[in-house]
Amino acid sequence: MQHGPAVRRRKLGAELRALRSRAGLTSGEAARLLGWHQSKVSRIETGSSGVKPSDVRLLLDAYGVEDDELRDLLLVLAGSQVAGREHWWHAYRGVLPPTYRDFISLESQASAMRTLETSVVPGLLQTPEYARAVTRAAVGAVDEERLDALVEVRLARQDVLRSDPPLRLSAVLDEAVLRREVGGPEVMARQLRRLLEAARLPQVRLQVLPFSAGAHVGITGPFVIFSFSSTSDLDVVVLDHMTSSLYLERKEDLKAYAEAFNSLRIHALSPEDSLDFIASLGDGA
């Protein structure tokens, strides 16, 4: 269990090691090609030290990696801005903790996201009013300028659902998420309508886990699984806590959470029945 930056270094190093092996090079041979000491290649591959995006480019060139999508993803893990895409969240460095910036970076590059939410609507599906109410409750006493900035970030993150290709979002929402009146009845009514609109998008799959399902595997708390189209070796589970986020990268952890999510989907209402359930709550709001 590691914090985000450590996981990113380890995953980047593991992928570079695999690419080197695929290219038929030893770490010593790779180092000689680039005029480096072998220890530098070893530190990069074990994730024991950070690596500059320029060094990652050199390694990818040396290994003959031409897959643009894979190159972009690995460069982003090294902290680079690639393919002309601005890391818009950098403008909010003064208000975003590093763990949140790291989460946004992964979210922006992932091809798919699976999430269990037990308390609030996923940030990617929140209305501005709902986002403001949730943010105010989460951060406590804060001036309006900082609150505005945090809400702007949450709404800007939603662009991943409209990108080309869009992020594929599969969300299981505990019934409590829909019944908790965040921001008051009018705000909640608009939020429910927003969920209905989002659930009809081809890239969004929304399911409700009703109270009648009883105790379930996700009862211990929410989680997010990020997946990447280039390689499953970069997949990661994110667990949010009040003051930080934890990242799980081991294959056995990924397997356990993937199985848990599949179990939750089986016990949840179907996407069609979930739409009807949300609509019925909206009618009563």
Beta strands, then each sheet from edge to edge (+ up, - down):
strand 1: 112-117
strand 2: 168-174
strand 3: 204-209
strand 4: 223-227
strand 5: 236-240
strand 6: 245-248
sheet 1: 3+ 2+ 1+ 4- 5+ 6-
end
